[in-house]
Amino acid sequence: MRRRLTIKEQARILRAIGTRSRMEIIEVLKQGPLDVGDLAERVGISQSAVSQHLKVLKGLNLVSDQRHSYFIAYSLNPGAFRQLEEMMIRVCRISFAEELARREYERHVRRRRLLELRAHLKGQLSEVEDALQALDEEETG
């Protein structure tokens, strides 16, 4: 069983994959392993830039490498991406209980405001009725 990532680790991963170039590298590597030269060509950045991005992704275990004679093939680490997917589901999930509590709170706030408005309007209505009664008494008196 994999351990759950800490909030600090989650933030570090999201920062790392949150760049355009790294997202493009990840998208290209979904098609299969490639070396730095092929990645640079497909992503449209220099080989040294690709190497730096791969170093970050490899440091987070999102990418792995395998030496083939004179070149190194980089590929995505499926286990790390499963864990990333689970993390994103947890980050984005709002449970039914939380949603229900939020709706109940909003209902409570609306009710309180309506009760306050009703009390205010009752006071104004009373003033109007008193003014009408005074006017009627002036006419009859």
Secondary structure, DSSP 8 states (H G I E B T S, - for coil): ------HHHHHHHHHHH-SHHHHHHHHHHTT--B-HHHHHHHHTS-HHHHHHHHHHHHHTTSEEEEEETTEEEEEE-HHHHHHHHHHHHHHH---HHHHHHHHHHHHHHHHHHHHHHHHHHHHHHHHHHHHHHHHHHHHH-
